[in-house]
Amino acid sequence: MPERLFLFLQLEFPWELGPPDGRYLLRARGADGPPGVRPGAELESGEPEHVVVLSTLGAPRRAGAGRGTITLPGAGARARRPRETTSDPAPVPTSRATVIDPVSVSAERQAQAWLAEIDAERETLAATAVLNRVLFAHRIATADPHTHEVAPAQALVVRAGWGEGEQLADGHFQHALELPWAASARTRRRASALRPQERLAELLGARTEELVCEELALRARLDLDHGRLALAAIELDAALDAARGELDEETHPALAPRVDELRALHEGLTATARAASPGADAEDALAPEEETVRHALERLEAALRARTAGGFTRG
């Protein structure tokens, strides 16, 4: 009987991702359930969606050094003592994440057709989202705020292909192609409007300060991009509240109409965030509308870009 073949995407990163090496089965999230079921309640899980295989390659892992491990008091004290060193770069581990479709293909020619017509950007983004679901769950499960999600641009390599089940479980495959990755022209234009190098110099030189709304907007963007709408709505509500005060103090003439727009958007978003909050009454609890949250966040991001697009002046 011929071995079954499975399609996969594989990403490698030059650091330890956080979760222990192994196989992780991800199931489809169940329905929201009847009214009155709050976030955190136990829900029915759906069918298997993906298998994620994590493995650490390269530098040997130090005993007890991994995140999420438990170290007894006094354990490893000798290893923590200062010792002579050199300027040679330290060897670093490489983390390999293989995202596998649990439904096998009927024949190798079907796998070949899939790979020949693959949409590299779409498949890479989808695989990254699956991996980030694992990392997000690990952060919550271990209460480790320093576990962070990843982006395709951070990967050393992205591969797509097919292989037998046991092959893929070990990080190997029968056939694969390396997929190219490049930020879209729109993303590059938006990044340039922020004038990141100038802003970095201003921040490090203590000539300006970070805005609270900037950090909250980044957190809302991360959660929105990964489908965590309730978190995005709550964070964006706080970001807009902070932006009203922080941007009101700016003297840039182009910001005044944008702040007025943000003020109007905030009024509607506050109700959305309150309804999405775990403390909302069951009858008032509503899932936030993605388009509402996305539009308000994009307008806040546009205002922050307008704030820096003209450059930085010193009084």
BAFI-3210 file (N, C-alpha, C; in Angstrom, 3 decimals, decimal comma, padded with zeros to 6 digits):
// residues 315
n [1|2|3|4|5|6|7|8|9|10|11|12|13|14|15|16|17|18|19|20|21|22|23|24|25|26|27|28|29|30|31|32|33|34|35|36|37|38|39|40|41|42|43|44|45|46|47|48|49|50|51|52|53|54|55|56|57|58|59|60|61|62|63|64|65|66|67|68|69|70|71|72|73|74|75|76|77|78|79|80|81|82|83|84|85|86|87|88|89|90|91|92|93|94|95|96|97|98|99|100|101|102|103|104|105|106|107|108|109|110|111|112|113|114|115|116|117|118|119|120|121|122|123|124|125|126|127|128|129|130|131|132|133|134|135|136|137|138|139|140|141|142|143|144|145|146|147|148|149|150|151|152|153|154|155|156|157|158|159|160|161|162|163|164|165|166|167|168|169|170|171|172|173|174|175|176|177|178|179|180|181|182|183|184|185|186|187|188|189|190|191|192|193|194|195|196|197|198|199|200|201|202|203|204|205|206|207|208|209|210|211|212|213|214|215|216|217|218|219|220|221|222|223|224|225|226|227|228|229|230|231|232|233|234|235|236|237|238|239|240|241|242|243|244|245|246|247|248|249|250|251|252|253|254|255|256|257|258|259|260|261|262|263|264|265|266|267|268|269|270|271|272|273|274|275|276|277|278|279|280|281|282|283|284|285|286|287|288|289|290|291|292|293|294|295|296|297|298|299|300|301|302|303|304|305|306|307|308|309|310|311|312|313|314|315]
n.u [000,852|000,697|002,457|000,839|000,684|001,451|000,786|002,820|004,108|007,162|009,023|011,926|013,637|015,990|016,165|015,032|011,733|009,985|007,798|008,184|010,048|008,254|005,135|002,189|-001,238|-003,700|-006,965|-010,060|-011,603|-014,413|-017,930|-019,236|-021,152|-024,226|-026,065|-024,734|-022,600|-019,455|-016,175|-013,469|-014,936|-015,549|-015,490|-016,813|-014,541|-013,461|-012,896|-009,659|-007,280|-004,626|-001,331|001,414|004,835|007,508|010,946|014,276|017,287|020,851|022,816|023,764|021,360|021,223|021,078|018,074|017,683|015,668|012,644|009,759|010,546|011,156|013,136|014,846|015,525|018,842|019,740|021,907|023,673|026,438|026,858|026,087|028,115|030,544|032,772|035,771|035,856|035,556|035,693|034,387|031,456|028,589|027,282|024,082|020,727|018,569|015,205|012,807|009,760|007,201|004,375|001,606|-000,831|-003,451|-004,957|-004,459|-003,095|-004,344|-002,624|000,760|000,895|-001,132|-000,085|002,068|000,756|-000,426|001,853|002,971|001,213|001,168|000,284|002,515|002,712|000,169|000,011|002,249|001,626|-000,628|000,453|002,167|000,310|-000,883|001,299|001,688|-000,590|000,016|002,188|000,974|-000,835|001,019|002,248|000,132|-000,391|001,972|002,268|004,152|005,326|007,258|007,395|007,006|005,165|005,663|006,852|006,635|008,837|010,871|011,770|014,351|014,224|011,656|009,806|007,955|006,109|005,880|005,477|005,925|004,121|005,734|008,173|007,739|007,167|009,646|010,768|011,670|011,322|009,852|009,892|010,448|010,088|011,842|010,300|009,904|010,035|008,840|008,237|005,192|004,670|002,975|003,232|005,908|005,812|004,191|005,794|008,000|006,863|006,727|009,253|011,398|014,186|014,921|013,076|013,863|016,386|015,557|014,091|016,012|017,824|016,483|014,926|012,325|009,301|007,871|004,531|001,657|-000,536|000,640|001,950|-000,259|-001,765|-000,124|-000,329|-003,049|-003,128|-001,608|-003,253|-005,611|-004,777|-004,433|-006,908|-008,025|-010,421|-011,870|-009,871|-008,458|-010,369|-010,751|-008,161|-007,814|-009,783|-008,703|-006,390|-007,380|-008,547|-006,270|-004,977|-006,567|-005,941|-003,115|-002,513|-003,950|-002,335|-000,401|001,179|001,078|-000,416|-001,865|-002,918|-005,165|-007,824|-007,719|-007,621|-010,169|-011,654|-010,836|-011,891|-014,641|-014,822|-014,065|-016,176|-018,106|-016,640|-016,128|-018,475|-018,506|-016,160|-016,845|-018,970|-017,595|-016,049|-015,100|-016,530|-019,036|-022,624|-024,583|-026,687|-025,889|-023,568|-021,616|-020,082|-017,371|-017,496|-015,492|-014,855|-015,497|-013,651|-011,263|-011,340|-011,300|-008,808|-007,069|-007,425|-006,368|-003,707|-003,067|-003,158|-001,005|001,086|000,914|001,727|004,497|005,373|006,220|008,726|011,146|011,463|013,496|013,201]
n.v [-001,192|002,146|004,890|007,538|010,939|014,227|017,707|020,586|023,539|025,041|026,789|028,529|029,917|032,115|031,709|030,392|029,403|029,020|027,120|023,653|021,234|019,148|017,553|019,217|019,283|021,088|022,064|023,039|025,988|025,872|026,707|029,889|029,371|029,289|032,343|034,089|032,484|032,984|034,413|032,193|030,138|026,610|025,208|023,333|021,529|021,540|019,883|018,396|020,764|021,504|020,138|020,938|020,779|021,202|021,821|022,028|023,138|023,111|024,951|023,399|022,904|024,562|023,096|023,420|025,958|026,678|028,462|028,244|026,059|024,490|025,433|024,290|025,797|026,850|025,049|024,491|026,477|026,508|026,666|029,251|030,873|033,473|033,289|032,931|034,419|034,943|037,069|035,803|035,012|033,702|030,400|029,889|028,673|027,204|027,384|025,206|025,132|023,167|023,200|021,326|020,017|018,076|016,440|014,055|013,929|012,481|011,480|011,699|013,392|015,178|016,634|017,759|019,419|021,243|022,494|023,592|025,609|027,286|029,976|031,920|034,052|034,085|031,451|031,429|033,435|032,247|029,921|031,099|032,333|030,089|029,015|031,167|030,991|028,803|029,879|032,007|030,631|029,258|031,374|032,249|029,890|029,477|031,827|033,654|036,603|037,257|035,537|035,730|036,472|035,738|036,956|036,586|037,829|037,538|034,990|032,639|030,945|029,807|027,030|024,938|021,999|018,417|015,310|012,110|011,008|010,260|011,231|014,034|014,448|014,337|016,561|016,324|015,741|014,740|016,264|019,715|023,274|026,369|029,236|032,579|035,694|038,938|042,200|043,910|046,543|048,500|048,193|048,933|051,616|052,715|052,263|053,894|056,406|056,732|057,470|055,943|055,762|058,396|058,838|056,931|057,938|060,309|059,321|057,785|059,753|061,149|063,305|063,268|061,547|058,252|057,638|056,703|055,806|054,838|052,396|050,921|050,857|049,255|046,818|046,334|046,047|043,701|041,777|042,044|041,261|038,582|037,605|037,977|039,460|040,564|041,236|043,058|045,084|046,044|046,945|048,863|050,693|051,756|052,823|054,824|056,489|057,365|058,616|060,823|062,661|062,821|063,475|065,798|067,671|068,143|070,276|070,084|071,053|069,361|067,430|068,163|067,843|065,081|064,234|065,030|063,251|060,815|061,154|061,019|058,391|057,030|057,231|055,439|053,082|052,602|051,539|049,143|047,893|047,673|045,879|043,660|043,014|040,761|041,307|042,162|042,219|039,283|039,602|041,846|041,212|041,120|040,005|041,803|043,773|043,080|044,824|047,340|047,640|047,367|049,571|051,791|051,382|051,609|054,301|055,520|054,644|055,982|058,628|058,653|058,198|060,551|062,319|062,022|062,223|064,662|065,062|065,897|068,519|070,700|072,653]
n.w [000,000|-000,968|000,576|002,289|001,216|002,321|002,299|002,972|004,663|005,563|007,942|009,056|011,842|013,423|016,253|019,423|019,493|021,629|022,564|023,570|021,626|019,363|018,308|017,410|017,481|015,908|016,234|014,645|015,751|017,872|017,436|018,548|020,372|022,345|023,237|026,029|026,670|027,813|027,040|027,606|028,601|028,406|025,234|022,472|020,442|017,002|013,846|013,067|011,953|011,345|011,637|013,554|013,581|015,656|015,904|017,161|015,875|015,184|017,397|020,496|023,047|026,106|029,323|031,031|030,059|028,395|027,587|029,608|031,017|034,216|036,869|039,655|042,891|043,211|041,351|038,666|039,425|039,240|036,501|036,042|036,898|036,315|033,497|031,527|028,281|024,696|021,752|019,745|017,865|019,527|019,131|017,693|018,113|015,629|014,897|013,620|012,032|010,943|009,124|008,627|006,447|007,579|005,970|003,610|000,242|-002,815|-004,721|-005,994|-008,163|-007,673|-005,559|-006,892|-008,711|-006,961|-005,870|-008,150|-008,814|-006,653|-004,501|-003,295|-001,425|-000,147|000,930|002,595|004,459|005,581|006,770|008,608|010,265|011,425|012,868|014,607|016,118|017,718|019,155|020,481|022,126|023,673|025,035|026,650|028,103|029,552|030,849|029,963|029,082|027,259|025,150|021,737|018,736|015,206|012,000|008,420|007,148|008,953|008,788|008,086|005,934|003,760|002,968|000,735|000,084|-000,219|001,577|003,231|006,165|008,472|007,662|007,584|010,245|011,334|010,315|007,726|004,112|000,938|-001,410|-002,139|-002,562|-002,275|-001,123|-002,249|-000,415|000,020|001,218|000,512|-001,938|-000,960|001,805|002,114|001,332|003,333|005,548|004,996|005,261|007,962|008,659|009,952|010,745|011,424|013,452|015,319|016,073|017,277|019,459|020,890|021,458|023,355|022,585|022,013|022,966|023,267|022,228|024,074|022,643|020,333|020,994|021,904|019,564|017,957|019,314|018,987|016,203|015,817|017,101|015,630|013,068|013,516|013,989|016,522|017,552|019,725|021,606|019,992|019,639|022,254|022,893|020,885|021,537|023,900|022,760|021,038|022,912|024,287|022,134|021,585|023,592|023,374|020,661|020,389|021,543|019,705|017,273|014,567|011,580|009,871|011,471|012,937|011,638|011,472|014,105|014,911|013,378|014,535|017,062|016,570|015,602|017,881|019,648|018,660|018,764|021,430|022,560|021,154|022,132|024,812|024,683|023,801|025,925|028,585|030,880|030,161|030,227|029,614|027,789|026,459|025,271|022,430|019,435|018,141|015,131|012,418|010,289|011,308|013,413|011,980|010,199|011,964|013,195|011,016|010,392|012,667|012,435|010,071|010,936|012,711|010,936|009,446|011,326|011,490|008,893|007,853|008,846|011,461|013,675|015,592|018,441]
ca.u [000,000|001,548|002,396|000,061|001,484|000,853|001,334|003,336|004,998|008,164|009,710|013,013|013,924|017,277|016,029|014,093|010,390|009,360|007,233|009,110|010,001|007,241|004,033|001,035|-002,446|-004,589|-008,334|-010,860|-012,299|-015,844|-018,817|-019,275|-022,086|-025,437|-025,865|-024,432|-021,322|-018,450|-014,819|-012,857|-015,749|-015,148|-016,261|-016,532|-013,538|-013,870|-012,064|-008,239|-006,984|-003,205|-000,339|002,619|005,987|008,564|012,226|015,378|018,474|022,014|023,571|023,193|020,532|021,723|020,131|017,264|017,707|014,517|011,495|008,711|011,074|011,153|014,460|014,809|016,456|020,211|020,122|022,653|024,410|027,809|026,857|025,836|029,281|031,286|033,896|036,513|035,160|036,232|034,795|033,739|029,999|028,068|026,398|022,669|019,847|017,597|013,924|012,117|008,325|006,598|002,913|001,174|-002,255|-003,676|-005,667|-003,479|-003,488|-004,625|-001,511|001,851|000,617|-001,957|000,850|002,844|-000,109|-000,563|003,093|003,205|000,312|001,073|000,337|003,536|002,396|-001,004|000,308|003,202|000,887|-001,505|001,273|002,641|-000,814|-001,026|002,395|001,456|-001,618|000,737|002,988|000,048|-001,319|002,141|002,419|-000,932|-000,274|003,133|002,283|005,451|005,052|008,347|007,156|006,429|004,790|006,667|006,414|007,355|010,105|011,878|012,181|015,559|013,816|010,290|009,727|006,655|006,279|005,099|006,250|005,186|003,838|006,876|009,203|007,417|007,247|011,062|011,229|012,170|010,279|010,215|010,175|010,037|010,658|011,990|009,393|010,424|009,183|009,200|007,147|004,474|005,010|002,160|003,846|007,140|005,460|003,713|006,924|008,833|006,178|006,999|010,621|011,818|015,543|014,887|012,316|014,698|017,385|014,869|013,728|017,209|018,442|015,594|014,371|010,884|008,879|006,889|003,141|000,932|-001,415|001,432|002,124|-001,561|-002,154|000,636|-000,915|-004,335|-002,853|-001,194|-004,398|-006,553|-004,228|-004,525|-008,300|-008,449|-011,167|-012,231|-008,678|-008,156|-011,338|-010,477|-006,905|-008,003|-010,554|-007,738|-005,481|-008,077|-008,704|-004,971|-004,649|-007,304|-005,167|-001,736|-002,446|-004,496|-001,250|000,504|000,964|001,068|-001,731|-002,597|-003,459|-006,429|-008,994|-007,585|-008,018|-011,633|-012,150|-010,610|-012,837|-015,938|-014,723|-013,926|-017,502|-018,743|-015,835|-016,212|-019,578|-018,083|-015,200|-017,562|-019,733|-016,664|-015,342|-015,627|-017,414|-020,323|-023,788|-024,789|-027,578|-025,224|-022,326|-021,649|-018,777|-017,115|-017,460|-014,110|-014,702|-015,518|-012,365|-010,198|-011,394|-010,847|-007,374|-006,375|-007,442|-005,395|-002,381|-002,848|-002,860|000,354|002,005|000,893|002,461|005,947|005,713|006,887|010,047|011,232|012,117|013,930|013,034]
ca.v [000,000|003,323|005,821|008,751|012,152|015,393|018,996|021,321|024,695|024,955|028,058|028,440|031,187|032,025|031,757|029,405|029,983|028,973|025,806|022,524|020,481|018,103|017,672|019,908|019,168|022,235|021,816|024,217|026,542|025,602|027,862|030,727|028,809|030,062|033,582|033,905|031,800|034,013|033,986|031,397|028,958|025,445|025,091|022,120|021,715|021,036|018,896|018,769|021,700|021,478|019,588|021,754|020,076|022,129|021,192|022,960|022,684|023,966|024,983|022,571|023,642|024,491|022,460|024,327|027,321|026,946|029,104|027,316|025,001|024,772|025,262|024,251|026,747|026,376|024,194|025,180|027,626|026,472|027,114|030,692|031,617|034,109|032,531|033,591|034,351|035,566|037,900|034,983|034,966|032,482|029,627|030,119|027,616|027,493|026,714|024,807|024,897|022,543|023,296|020,225|019,780|016,699|015,671|013,633|014,032|011,155|011,005|012,667|014,393|016,211|017,480|018,504|020,477|022,261|023,245|024,333|026,762|027,831|031,409|031,915|035,021|033,643|030,247|031,770|034,146|031,296|029,071|031,926|032,511|028,840|028,976|032,192|030,482|027,974|030,740|032,754|029,701|028,983|032,536|032,228|028,708|029,588|033,183|034,209|037,728|037,459|034,746|036,649|035,908|035,924|037,454|035,898|038,482|037,128|033,609|032,419|030,275|029,279|025,938|024,307|020,744|017,295|014,206|011,119|011,452|010,118|012,158|015,386|014,481|014,547|017,770|016,014|015,744|014,129|017,306|021,048|024,462|027,535|030,293|033,935|036,579|040,351|043,062|044,536|047,948|049,320|048,132|049,720|053,041|053,114|052,277|055,061|057,596|056,838|057,969|055,183|056,045|059,692|058,693|056,186|058,859|061,235|058,607|057,415|060,991|061,766|064,553|063,061|060,382|057,370|057,884|055,523|055,319|054,112|051,023|050,264|050,607|048,098|045,615|046,110|045,555|042,306|040,934|042,078|040,460|037,169|037,220|038,129|040,709|041,144|041,896|044,216|046,149|046,613|047,698|050,027|051,662|052,437|053,588|056,032|057,352|058,009|059,466|062,087|063,582|062,996|064,164|067,147|068,554|068,353|071,526|069,808|071,475|068,286|066,488|068,617|067,122|063,654|064,034|065,114|061,982|059,781|061,377|060,491|056,932|056,498|057,152|054,187|051,920|052,342|050,602|047,851|047,319|047,312|044,660|042,544|042,765|039,630|041,754|042,621|041,380|038,288|040,082|042,920|040,713|040,974|039,900|043,038|043,663|043,240|045,995|048,524|047,712|047,566|050,943|052,723|051,204|052,164|055,761|055,888|054,447|057,057|059,844|058,537|058,410|061,977|063,034|061,938|062,312|065,938|065,141|066,283|069,815|070,943|074,042]
ca.w [000,000|-001,050|001,704|002,058|001,096|002,957|001,897|004,127|004,578|006,620|008,190|010,022|012,499|014,128|017,706|019,942|019,431|022,950|022,903|023,433|020,376|019,344|017,354|017,979|016,663|016,032|015,772|014,329|016,903|017,836|017,312|019,742|021,340|022,548|023,966|027,443|026,828|027,869|026,711|028,654|028,865|027,610|024,001|021,705|019,392|015,701|013,184|012,957|010,873|011,017|012,554|013,570|014,143|016,048|016,223|017,344|015,168|015,350|018,643|021,565|023,994|027,471|030,241|031,841|029,540|027,542|028,201|029,973|031,857|035,647|037,444|041,108|043,509|043,321|040,226|037,614|039,948|038,734|035,104|035,990|037,334|035,215|032,978|030,454|026,997|023,557|020,929|018,718|018,039|020,142|018,245|017,996|017,614|014,582|015,130|012,401|012,217|009,762|009,213|007,759|006,231|008,024|004,942|002,612|-001,166|-003,367|-005,548|-006,055|-009,193|-007,061|-004,823|-007,879|-009,250|-005,906|-005,739|-009,388|-008,881|-005,308|-004,246|-002,248|-000,367|000,611|001,703|003,646|005,489|006,260|007,624|009,714|011,179|012,177|013,839|015,628|017,041|018,683|020,010|021,337|023,141|024,579|025,912|027,645|028,954|030,426|031,428|029,585|028,190|026,314|023,949|020,754|017,456|014,154|010,693|007,341|006,831|009,931|008,533|007,308|004,712|003,715|002,004|000,517|-000,634|000,281|002,112|004,004|007,515|009,382|007,195|008,018|011,710|011,649|009,642|006,388|003,087|-000,344|-002,397|-001,685|-003,183|-001,405|-001,557|-002,020|000,385|-000,010|001,657|-000,602|-002,186|-000,064|003,128|002,083|001,289|004,652|006,470|004,730|005,770|009,393|008,830|011,136|011,211|012,103|014,706|016,254|016,613|018,177|020,688|021,640|021,918|024,359|022,070|021,958|023,737|022,648|022,603|024,558|021,580|019,351|021,448|021,924|018,174|017,496|019,909|018,333|014,847|015,920|017,419|014,511|011,976|013,866|014,221|017,920|017,398|021,014|022,118|019,147|019,905|023,580|022,814|020,032|022,317|024,759|021,906|020,587|024,084|024,501|020,992|021,668|024,414|022,920|019,371|020,575|021,960|018,584|016,538|013,130|011,083|009,206|012,447|013,539|011,120|011,759|015,502|014,931|012,844|015,542|018,158|016,139|015,549|019,236|020,282|018,276|019,113|022,874|022,779|020,623|023,070|026,052|024,415|023,621|027,176|029,358|031,949|029,643|030,504|028,565|026,741|025,733|024,700|020,981|018,791|017,398|013,682|011,980|009,437|012,167|014,111|010,993|009,693|013,001|013,383|009,852|010,491|013,691|011,851|009,101|011,701|013,244|009,821|009,103|012,388|011,258|007,462|007,553|009,456|012,855|013,877|016,965|018,821]
c.u [000,886|001,364|001,564|000,992|000,715|001,572|001,789|003,979|005,928|008,898|010,803|013,348|015,201|017,172|015,067|012,713|009,696|008,793|008,265|008,974|008,931|006,190|002,825|-000,132|-003,352|-005,941|-009,034|-011,550|-013,789|-016,644|-018,830|-020,237|-023,298|-025,147|-025,633|-023,155|-020,214|-017,088|-014,187|-013,657|-015,313|-016,081|-015,905|-015,506|-014,011|-012,908|-010,602|-008,007|-005,537|-002,447|000,902|003,720|007,078|009,825|013,296|016,635|019,661|022,662|022,938|022,460|021,084|020,653|019,406|017,158|016,472|013,400|010,439|009,217|011,065|012,534|014,352|015,794|017,839|020,676|020,828|023,455|025,825|027,869|026,669|027,032|029,983|032,460|034,548|035,769|036,004|035,226|034,128|032,234|029,560|027,208|024,952|021,830|018,987|016,337|013,256|010,672|007,756|005,093|002,329|-000,342|-002,548|-004,427|-004,680|-004,026|-003,589|-003,467|-000,456|001,586|-000,277|-001,082|001,671|002,032|-000,268|000,691|003,359|002,377|000,229|001,124|001,260|003,177|001,243|-000,689|001,286|002,504|-000,008|-000,711|001,799|001,543|-001,037|000,059|002,164|000,338|-000,971|001,505|002,113|-000,466|-000,221|002,352|001,367|-000,733|000,871|003,206|003,633|005,239|006,117|008,298|006,462|006,126|005,788|006,009|007,205|008,721|011,218|012,415|013,473|015,234|012,366|010,253|008,288|006,875|005,402|006,041|005,352|005,079|005,034|008,033|008,959|007,481|008,677|011,632|011,782|011,004|010,779|010,636|009,673|010,707|010,814|011,145|010,006|009,477|009,722|007,995|006,502|004,889|004,225|002,763|005,105|006,835|005,012|004,859|007,791|008,196|006,421|008,384|011,298|013,215|015,607|014,182|013,133|015,739|016,752|014,553|014,960|017,932|017,601|015,083|012,859|010,560|007,912|005,495|002,506|000,084|-000,646|001,578|000,798|-002,057|-001,404|000,055|-002,260|-004,133|-002,459|-002,389|-005,421|-006,058|-004,317|-005,919|-008,779|-009,192|-011,507|-011,036|-008,357|-009,093|-011,057|-009,201|-007,067|-008,818|-009,620|-006,783|-006,130|-008,277|-007,401|-004,641|-005,358|-006,533|-003,787|-001,656|-003,057|-003,394|-000,270|000,148|000,921|-000,316|-002,537|-003,267|-004,837|-007,648|-008,924|-007,983|-009,534|-012,249|-011,997|-011,575|-014,213|-015,915|-014,687|-015,287|-018,197|-017,971|-015,905|-017,329|-019,219|-017,136|-015,886|-018,352|-018,833|-015,958|-015,943|-016,581|-018,780|-021,436|-024,040|-025,656|-026,940|-023,987|-022,489|-020,225|-018,539|-017,081|-016,057|-013,927|-014,683|-014,174|-011,251|-010,175|-010,867|-009,335|-006,595|-006,354|-006,479|-003,974|-002,060|-002,503|-001,443|001,397|002,071|001,701|003,967|006,345|006,479|008,266|009,978|012,014|012,455|013,767|014,307]
c.v [001,240|004,234|007,041|009,963|013,332|016,650|019,762|022,635|024,644|026,290|027,834|029,837|031,048|032,262|030,657|030,044|029,988|027,622|024,697|021,856|019,394|018,375|018,274|019,814|020,351|021,874|023,132|024,691|026,268|026,872|028,629|030,203|029,692|031,358|033,297|033,138|032,838|033,498|033,265|030,168|027,819|025,299|023,782|022,428|021,059|020,003|019,346|019,659|021,615|020,662|020,468|020,968|021,103|021,347|022,263|022,361|023,552|023,827|024,085|023,418|023,456|023,914|023,507|025,723|027,665|027,630|028,056|026,160|025,446|024,468|025,308|025,248|026,134|025,528|025,020|026,365|027,674|027,001|028,623|031,514|032,261|033,241|033,307|033,412|035,011|036,410|037,111|034,951|033,637|031,726|029,806|028,963|028,112|026,689|026,438|024,485|024,366|022,502|022,352|020,197|018,328|015,833|015,331|013,835|012,625|010,590|012,092|013,736|015,502|017,176|018,338|019,663|021,607|023,128|024,088|025,612|027,507|029,356|031,587|032,861|034,538|032,443|030,537|032,504|033,192|030,407|029,850|032,150|031,262|028,743|029,989|031,801|029,602|028,855|031,552|031,862|029,377|030,145|032,553|031,074|028,818|030,929|033,849|035,361|037,932|036,499|035,644|035,923|036,323|036,466|036,736|036,498|038,078|035,724|033,569|031,804|029,834|028,227|025,448|023,034|019,656|016,206|013,220|011,583|011,401|011,018|013,549|015,513|014,705|015,784|017,553|015,966|015,011|015,176|018,640|022,108|025,534|028,670|031,661|034,720|037,995|041,155|043,728|045,989|048,862|049,349|048,973|051,205|053,519|053,192|053,517|056,337|057,792|057,393|057,269|055,510|057,378|059,579|057,941|057,096|059,833|060,563|058,287|058,640|061,747|063,130|064,464|061,816|059,532|057,773|056,582|054,939|054,548|052,646|050,280|049,964|049,399|046,807|045,290|045,554|044,085|041,395|040,919|041,188|038,969|036,769|037,318|039,460|041,362|041,876|043,152|045,375|046,832|047,457|048,952|051,099|052,455|053,305|054,893|057,004|058,096|058,984|060,811|063,107|063,872|063,776|065,555|068,144|068,843|069,646|071,324|070,140|070,356|067,342|066,888|067,893|065,621|063,353|064,118|063,810|060,863|059,924|060,810|058,966|056,325|056,331|055,845|052,965|051,596|051,363|049,209|047,152|046,887|046,025|043,447|042,163|041,580|040,046|042,217|041,669|040,468|038,833|041,190|042,446|040,482|040,812|041,178|042,786|043,991|044,511|047,282|048,719|048,026|049,017|051,927|052,606|051,801|053,688|056,265|055,735|055,552|058,362|059,802|058,687|059,881|062,798|063,061|062,195|063,589|066,075|065,654|067,592|069,987|072,416|074,651]
c.w [000,000|000,175|001,321|002,054|001,668|002,481|003,137|003,692|005,775|006,720|009,223|010,537|013,325|015,633|018,129|020,047|020,789|023,311|022,757|022,068|020,467|018,291|018,066|016,999|016,943|015,446|015,479|015,593|016,753|017,660|018,619|020,788|021,507|023,289|025,438|027,686|026,732|027,429|027,883|029,003|027,954|026,415|023,308|020,612|018,107|015,169|013,176|011,741|010,410|012,056|012,425|014,271|014,405|016,385|016,297|016,732|015,554|016,700|019,690|022,584|025,401|028,382|031,044|031,290|028,741|028,295|028,495|030,809|033,308|036,199|038,960|041,686|043,642|042,158|039,169|038,094|039,400|037,317|035,001|036,453|036,142|034,780|031,852|029,134|025,923|022,798|019,818|018,936|018,635|019,139|018,670|017,454|016,465|014,880|013,794|012,737|010,907|009,971|008,166|007,658|006,613|007,023|003,828|001,204|-001,739|-004,168|-005,626|-007,105|-008,658|-006,257|-005,776|-008,445|-008,237|-005,830|-006,992|-009,448|-007,562|-005,316|-003,043|-001,099|000,496|001,489|002,836|004,792|006,274|007,211|008,826|010,736|012,030|013,245|014,956|016,589|018,114|019,665|020,963|022,465|024,154|025,546|027,012|028,625|029,941|031,149|031,177|028,613|027,127|025,130|022,929|019,457|016,377|012,889|009,612|007,038|007,796|009,661|007,721|005,952|004,869|002,615|001,894|-000,275|-000,066|000,798|002,818|005,457|008,444|008,958|007,764|009,532|012,171|010,962|008,254|005,396|001,855|-001,364|-001,859|-002,538|-002,117|-001,967|-001,288|-001,120|000,283|000,429|000,443|-000,745|-001,258|001,339|003,172|002,066|002,662|005,657|006,257|005,250|007,254|009,681|010,005|011,643|011,956|013,445|015,745|016,881|017,601|019,513|021,529|022,169|022,927|023,914|021,885|022,753|022,912|023,111|023,077|023,434|020,517|019,745|021,454|020,513|017,607|018,052|019,259|016,923|014,882|016,168|016,289|013,370|012,255|014,327|015,652|018,042|018,737|021,625|021,316|019,448|021,241|023,553|021,970|020,739|023,228|023,945|021,440|021,741|024,357|023,374|021,069|022,500|023,856|021,616|019,439|020,912|020,832|017,845|015,032|012,569|010,443|010,190|012,966|012,959|011,397|013,200|015,639|014,423|013,869|016,706|017,798|016,087|016,949|019,907|019,930|018,723|020,603|023,191|022,282|021,591|024,355|025,851|024,272|024,909|027,915|030,456|031,468|030,045|029,317|027,429|025,903|024,992|023,200|020,469|017,997|015,898|013,194|011,166|010,252|012,858|013,126|010,492|010,729|013,219|012,216|009,903|011,569|013,142|010,845|009,816|012,258|012,141|009,443|010,107|012,107|009,811|007,128|008,143|010,876|012,954|015,336|017,281|019,382]
res [m|p|e|r|l|f|l|f|l|q|l|e|f|p|w|e|l|g|p|p|d|g|r|y|l|l|r|a|r|g|a|d|g|p|p|g|v|r|p|g|a|e|l|e|s|g|e|p|e|h|v|v|v|l|s|t|l|g|a|p|r|r|a|g|a|g|r|g|t|i|t|l|p|g|a|g|a|r|a|r|r|p|r|e|t|t|s|d|p|a|p|v|p|t|s|r|a|t|v|i|d|p|v|s|v|s|a|e|r|q|a|q|a|w|l|a|e|i|d|a|e|r|e|t|l|a|a|t|a|v|l|n|r|v|l|f|a|h|r|i|a|t|a|d|p|h|t|h|e|v|a|p|a|q|a|l|v|v|r|a|g|w|g|e|g|e|q|l|a|d|g|h|f|q|h|a|l|e|l|p|w|a|a|s|a|r|t|r|r|r|a|s|a|l|r|p|q|e|r|l|a|e|l|l|g|a|r|t|e|e|l|v|c|e|e|l|a|l|r|a|r|l|d|l|d|h|g|r|l|a|l|a|a|i|e|l|d|a|a|l|d|a|a|r|g|e|l|d|e|e|t|h|p|a|l|a|p|r|v|d|e|l|r|a|l|h|e|g|l|t|a|t|a|r|a|a|s|p|g|a|d|a|e|d|a|l|a|p|e|e|e|t|v|r|h|a|l|e|r|l|e|a|a|l|r|a|r|t|a|g|g|f|t|r|g]
***
